[in-house]
């Protein structure tokens, strides 16, 4: 049942017509549980409340798959405004960006120009930027852009997905860049040719890349709600005496709130992935696909 629901939610996440309807009719489908408002001002209020609770954030201005250069440029301008606002507020905040919202599918020239605008502003305000990873078709291009930008900008990271067959090789190639990586299981529907499909195999590869990255001495964000992965990470930290300053746990805004606070009380760095904006439908459907039980619960968000 849950597997079927996951496939349905992933299918819906790519439906542009439903995404347009979502923009038109707002948060009537329960998305407000996972999304911190429709605009920067609303998101800032949520982030301040999280900050008071001792939780850091990485902020995502929702949007992907733009159709023209003007939309890509406007998305970049919106990110620049967000960075400036975060900088003024002096919050423990980073930002996450999707390259498809900045023109990845249009041309490398457009997406690189927009990323440089964002990174130059982020550098001025000392805000770290993570390039989100999207589906496997865009993985190689995303990593190439990351490597190019890393040669100029220090405070930039990206995401590695445990379920892809190419993951270990990608990490080996990134080693030269001393990368700050967010490690995740993966949230897109992929074919068996490019990705693992069995949960146990994905979990084992996830554990493997966590150990590799931590032992290589690079900053590691372990993005998961899986208690077994969290406990495994704690064991690695104790075994290899890895300082808490070298890693953090990342969790999604609105998911397992009690666990977020518990990890923070235990002395671990906890950063929440906090999205906002009206282009919320695709993100919301992927969250439902990861945790289908969320479709049947309405627990209070943080």
C-alpha positions in Angstrom: 0.0 0.0 0.0 2.7 2.5 1.0 4.8 1.6 -2.1 1.8 2.3 -4.3 1.2 5.6 -2.6 4.8 6.6 -3.0 4.7 6.0 -6.7 1.4 8.0 -7.0 2.9 11.0 -5.1 6.1 10.9 -7.2 4.0 10.9 -10.4 1.9 13.8 -9.2 5.1 15.8 -8.2 5.9 16.2 -11.9 2.5 17.3 -13.0 2.8 20.9 -14.1 -0.9 21.4 -14.3 -1.5 20.4 -10.7 1.5 22.6 -9.7 -0.2 25.6 -11.4 -3.5 24.8 -9.5 -1.5 24.6 -6.3 -0.2 28.1 -6.9 -3.7 29.4 -7.6 -5.5 27.8 -4.6 -2.7 28.1 -2.0 -2.2 25.8 0.9 -5.6 24.2 1.0 -4.1 20.7 0.7 -2.2 20.7 4.0 1.1 21.9 2.6 1.5 24.6 5.4 2.6 21.8 7.7 5.8 21.5 5.6 6.2 25.0 4.1 7.1 28.1 6.1 4.8 30.6 4.3 4.3 32.1 0.9 6.9 34.8 1.0 10.2 35.9 2.6 8.4 37.9 5.4 6.4 34.8 6.5 9.4 32.5 6.3 11.5 34.9 8.4 9.0 34.7 11.2 9.1 30.9 11.2 13.0 30.9 11.1 13.1 33.3 14.1 11.0 30.9 16.1 13.2 28.0 15.2 16.3 30.0 16.1 14.8 30.7 19.5 14.5 26.9 20.0 18.2 26.4 19.1 17.6 25.0 15.6 19.5 26.1 12.6 18.0 26.3 9.1 18.7 26.0 5.5 16.1 28.0 3.5 14.8 26.9 0.1 12.8 29.3 -2.1 10.5 26.8 -3.8 10.6 26.6 -7.6 12.0 24.4 -10.3 11.9 23.8 -14.1 11.6 27.4 -15.3 10.7 27.8 -19.0 12.5 31.0 -19.9 15.4 33.2 -19.0 13.2 35.9 -17.4 11.8 33.4 -14.9 15.3 32.1 -14.1 16.6 35.6 -13.5 13.7 36.5 -11.3 14.3 33.4 -9.2 17.9 34.4 -8.7 16.8 37.9 -7.8 14.4 36.4 -5.2 17.3 34.4 -3.7 19.4 37.5 -3.5 16.7 39.3 -1.6 16.4 36.4 0.7 20.1 36.3 1.4 20.2 40.0 2.2 17.2 39.6 4.6 18.8 36.7 6.4 22.1 38.6 6.7 20.3 41.5 8.4 18.6 39.3 10.8 21.8 37.6 12.0 20.2 34.1 12.1 21.9 30.7 12.0 20.8 30.2 8.4 22.0 28.9 5.1 20.2 28.6 1.8 19.6 25.8 -0.6 19.1 26.3 -4.3 17.7 24.2 -7.2 19.6 24.8 -10.4 16.6 24.1 -12.5 14.9 27.2 -11.0 17.9 29.2 -12.1 18.1 28.1 -15.8 19.8 24.7 -15.7 17.6 23.3 -18.4 18.0 26.5 -20.5 21.8 26.9 -20.7 24.9 26.7 -18.6 25.6 30.4 -19.3 22.3 31.4 -17.7 22.5 29.2 -14.6 26.2 30.1 -14.0 25.4 33.8 -14.2 22.6 33.5 -11.8 24.6 31.3 -9.4 27.4 33.8 -9.3 25.0 36.6 -8.4 23.7 34.5 -5.5 27.1 33.4 -4.3 28.6 36.9 -4.5 25.8 38.2 -2.3 26.0 35.2 0.0 29.8 35.8 0.4 29.1 39.4 1.4 26.7 38.2 4.1 28.7 35.1 5.1 25.9 32.7 4.3 26.6 29.2 3.1 24.9 28.0 -0.1 24.0 24.3 -0.9 23.2 23.3 -4.4 20.3 20.8 -4.1 20.5 17.6 -6.2 17.6 16.9 -8.4 16.9 13.8 -10.6 19.6 11.6 -12.1 19.3 13.2 -15.5 20.7 16.4 -14.0 23.2 14.9 -11.7 26.3 15.1 -13.9 25.6 18.7 -15.0 25.0 19.7 -11.4 28.2 18.3 -10.1 30.2 19.9 -13.0 28.7 23.3 -12.1 29.5 22.7 -8.4 33.1 22.0 -9.2 33.4 25.0 -11.4 31.9 27.4 -8.7 33.9 25.8 -5.9 37.1 26.9 -7.5 36.0 30.5 -6.9 33.6 30.4 -3.9 34.5 28.7 -0.6 31.1 28.6 1.1 29.3 26.3 -1.3 28.3 22.7 -1.0 26.1 20.2 -2.8 24.1 17.0 -2.2 24.9 13.3 -2.7 22.1 10.7 -3.0 22.8 7.3 -1.6 20.4 5.4 -4.0 22.3 6.2 -7.2 24.7 3.6 -8.5 27.3 6.4 -9.3 27.4 7.8 -5.8 30.7 6.3 -4.6 32.5 7.3 -7.8 31.1 10.8 -7.5 32.4 11.1 -4.0 35.9 10.0 -5.0 35.9 12.6 -7.8 34.7 15.3 -5.3 37.4 14.5 -2.8 39.9 16.9 -4.4 37.5 19.8 -3.6 37.3 19.1 0.2 33.5 19.2 -0.2 30.9 20.1 2.4 28.2 17.6 1.5 24.6 16.9 2.5 24.1 13.1 2.3 20.6 11.9 1.6 18.9 8.6 0.5 17.2 10.2 -2.6 13.7 11.4 -3.2 13.1 11.0 -7.0 11.6 8.0 -8.8 14.5 6.5 -10.8 15.0 3.4 -13.1 16.9 0.4 -11.8 19.6 1.2 -14.4 20.6 4.3 -12.4 19.4 3.7 -8.9 19.0 1.1 -6.1 15.4 0.3 -5.3 15.5 -2.0 -2.3 15.5 -0.2 1.0 18.1 -2.3 2.7 20.6 -1.7 -0.2 19.9 2.0 -0.1 20.4 2.1 3.7 23.7 0.2 3.5 25.0 2.5 0.8 23.9 5.5 2.9 25.9 4.2 5.9 28.8 3.6 3.6 29.0 7.2 2.3 28.4 8.6 5.7 31.5 6.8 7.1 33.6 7.6 4.0 32.9 11.3 4.3 33.2 11.6 8.0 36.5 9.7 8.0 37.9 11.8 5.2 37.5 14.8 7.6 35.0 16.8 5.6 32.0 18.6 6.9 29.0 16.2 6.7 25.3 16.9 6.9 23.4 13.7 7.5 19.9 14.4 6.2 17.6 11.7 7.5 14.6 11.0 9.8 15.6 7.3 10.0 16.5 6.5 13.6 18.7 3.6 12.6 20.8 5.9 10.4 21.0 8.5 13.1 22.1 6.0 15.7 24.7 4.5 13.3 26.1 8.0 12.8 26.4 8.5 16.5 28.3 5.2 16.8 30.7 6.3 14.0 31.3 9.6 15.8 32.2 7.8 19.0 34.3 5.1 17.4 36.4 7.5 15.4 36.3 10.4 17.8 34.8 12.8 15.2 34.3 16.3 16.7 30.7 17.6 16.7 31.9 20.6 14.8 32.5 18.4 11.7 28.9 17.2 11.2 25.2 18.0 11.7 21.9 16.3 11.4 19.5 17.8 8.9 15.7 17.2 9.1 12.7 18.5 7.3 10.6 21.3 8.7 7.3 19.9 9.9 8.5 16.3 10.1 9.3 14.5 13.5 9.4 17.7 15.5 10.0 15.9 18.8 13.1 14.1 17.3 14.5 17.5 16.1 14.4 18.9 19.6 15.7 15.7 21.2 18.8 15.7 19.1 19.4 19.3 19.8 19.1 18.7 23.6 21.6 15.9 23.2 24.1 18.4 22.0 24.0 17.7 18.2 23.9 20.4 15.6 20.4 20.2 14.0 19.5 22.1 10.9 16.0 22.1 9.4 15.3 22.3 5.7 12.8 25.1 5.6 11.1 25.7 2.2 8.8 28.6 1.4 6.9 30.1 -1.6 3.9 29.5 -3.7 5.5 26.9 -6.1 5.1 24.3 -3.4 3.3 21.4 -5.1 6.2 19.3 -6.4 8.1 19.6 -3.1 5.0 18.7 -1.1 4.3 15.6 -3.2 7.9 14.3 -2.8 7.6 14.7 1.0 4.4 12.7 0.9 6.2 10.1 -1.2 9.1 9.8 1.3 6.6 9.5 4.2 3.2 8.3 2.9 1.9 8.1 6.4 2.0 11.9 6.5 -1.0 11.9 4.2 -3.1 10.5 7.1 -1.7 12.5 10.0 -1.9 16.1 11.0 0.5 16.5 13.9 1.4 20.0 15.0 4.4 21.4 13.2 7.3 23.2 15.0 
